[in-house]
Amino acid sequence: MHLTGLLKRLLEKPSQHDEEATAYHRLAERGFRPDGIIDIGAYEGGWTRSTREVFPAAASLMVEPQEIRQEKLQAVCRELPRTRLAPCLLGAESGKAVTFYEMGTGSSYLEENSDAPRQAKHFTLSMLDDVADDFPGENLFLKIDSQGAEIEILKGGRKTLQRSGLVQLETAVMAYNQGAPTMLEVLAFMQDNGFVPLDISGHTRIQGHLVQVDFLFTPQDSPLRKTFFNFQTS
């Protein structure tokens, strides 16, 4: 992506990091303590770094297919204890060949509806349940930022999903990636798997249009969900 285009995108959402950090601190104050954090779409590891500041006791698994990002991700692994990297592309079935459109943070195998420059590469898909099989934890924080491939990844990660106490998914308000599910389809998929929205951790505006919203989901019976609101003071 050209530098001017990157700067423009960053300026469109100046408070994304603050919005995420605020949401995570709210959950920490309510007692959420994940025993593992899975970062799918890790890019260069910035999200893993910032999230471990809120949840320092958790182990981390970063998943990122882009070869150009691996050196920086390996540096994060050396920097943060109990952190490892899986350099693979995830989907619903293992062994399927796909075209991956590499374009910085917008990379995906669902092509972006924009004129931003991209480079087509060929990958073979892996399944999340295989990649995370030996990653311990029964109260995981699972984050997927895959530019529209979130449901496909979860279809290949149902066991991992059921080990998760918190799931962050990027959902599409507008058709930003070809063939990507809508926000309503993501909400329905999560409900069918026993998860409901808890909070919003971020959003993306491009040229003034709300394009994506990051939802935090928990199991329906999660203790993080408030069931009674007391407004009376004694």
N, C-alpha and C positions, 0 to 999 in steps of 0.2 A: 504494500500500500504506500502511496506517495506520502511524504511527510506532511504536506498541507492537508491531505485528507484525514490522516491520523489525528492531527491537532484539532481539526474540525469536529471529529467524532468525540474526542475527549472533552472538548468544550461544551458539547451538547449535554453531557451528564457529569458535571463537576463534583457532585456530592455522592456519587455511587459508593465509594469506599466508606464514607461516613455513615451512609444509610445502612449498609451492611453491618458495620461494626456496632452501630446502635442497636440493631435488631438482635445481634448475637449477645451483646451485654444484657439486654432484657431477659433473654433466655437463661443466661448464666445466673442472673439474680433470682430467677424462679427455681434454680436448682438443677438445670440441665448440665450434665457432665458426660459428654460422649467418651467412650473408651477407644474409639477409633474414628478417623476422619478420612473419607475417600473423596478425592478431588479429581473428577473426570472433566477433562478439558483444562488441564493444569497450566497450559501455556508456558510461562517462565517461573511459576511457583509463587507468585505474589499473593494469591488468595490463601494458599497453604500457610505461608509465613504469617499473614495477618490473623488468620483464624487460630493458629497455634498460640498467638498472644492472648487470646481470650480463653482458650482451652489447652493450657500447656501440658497437661498430663496425658493427652490423647496421642496415640500413634497415628501416623499419616501414610496413606498410599496415594501417590499422584499418578494419573494416567494421561499420557499425552503422546500422540503419534508423530508429531512434526520433528523430523531429525534435527532441524536447525535449532530447536529449543532444548535438546538433550543436555548440552554442556551446562547451561544455567540450572537446569533441574537437578543434575548431579551435584552441583554446588549446594543446592538447598538440602539435598540428602546428607551431605557432609556437615552442614551447618546445624540442622535440627536432628536431635536424637530420635530414634524409632521412626525414621522416615525412609520410605523406599519408592522406587519408580517403576512403572510398567509402561514401556514405550510401545503401545499398541492402539489400534482403532477398534472401538467397541460397537457391537450391533446385536441384532436379535438371534443370529445364527453364526456359528463358528465356521471359518473356511470360505465364506462368500467373498468373491472379488468385487471391489467397488472402486469408483473414481472419486478421489478426494480432492476438493478444491482448496488449495492452500492460499490463504490471504490474511495472515496475521491472526488477530483474535477472532476474525469472522470465518475461520476455516471450518469446512464441513463437507460431508458427502451429499448434502442437500444444497444444491447450488443457490447462491444468494441472488435475489432479484434486484440487482444494482449494476452499475457500470464500473464498480471498483475492480482494479486489476487482480488477477488470480492465476495460479499455476495448477494445472491438472496433474495429479499423481495417482498411482495405482497402489491399493492396499488390499490386504486380506483381513477380514473382520475376525475379532475374538469376542468371546462372551464374558460379561462382567462376572458371572458366577464362577467361571474358570479362573479368571485373573485374581479374584478376591477370595478364592476358596481357602487359602491358608492365612488370610489376614484376619487376626482375631478380633472379637468384639461382638457383643449382643445389644449394644446401644450405640449404633453407628450414626455419624453425621455424614450423610451421602449428598454430595453436590454434583449436579450434572449441568454443564454449560457446553452444549454441543451443537448449537445453532439449528435446532429443530429435530435432532435425532434422539431426544430424551426418551420418548416412549419405546423406540426400537432398542435402546440400550437397556431399559428396564425389562423388556420382554426377555432379554438374555441374562437378566440379573434378579429374577424373582426371589431366590433364596437370600440374596444380599439385601434386597428391599425389606424382607421380613425381619432382618436383623437390625433394621434402622429405626432409631427413635426420632430422627429428624431428616427430612429430605428437602433440598433446595433445587428447584427446577426453573429454568428459563421458559416462559410461555409466550406465545405469539399473539399479540393483539391484531397485527396486520400480517399479511402473507409475505414475510420477509425472506423466507427460504422456500424454494420449490418443493412441494410435497410435504411440508412440515405440518404437524397437527395444529389445530387452533387451540387457544386457551381453554375453550369449553371441552374439547376432546381430551386435553391433558387432565383437567379437573375430573372428568368422568372416569378416565383410566385409573387415576389415583383412588377415587371413591370405590371403584370396583375391587381394588386391592386393599381396602380398609384404611385408607389415608384421607385426611381432610385438611383444608387450609388452616394454618395457625396465624401466619403473619406475612407481610411483604418485606423483602429484604433489599429490593432495588428495582429500578426501571430504566428503560432506555428510550430517549427521544432522539429522533433523527429529523432534521429540518423542521422542527416544531411538532412532529407527529409522534404520539406514543406508540412505539413499535413492539416493545417487549416488557413483561413484568416478571420479576423473580419472586416466586411463591415459596414459602416454607410450609411443609406438610408434616403432620404428625399422625400416628395411629389414632383412631377415633377415641380410644380409651386412655390416651396419654394424660399423665398427671400435669402436663404443661397447659392443658386446656382448662380454663376456668369454667365452673359449672354454676356458680352463684355469685351475684354482684350485690354487695352490701353498701347502701348509700346512707344508712342511718348512723348517726353519731350519738354516743351516750353522753 
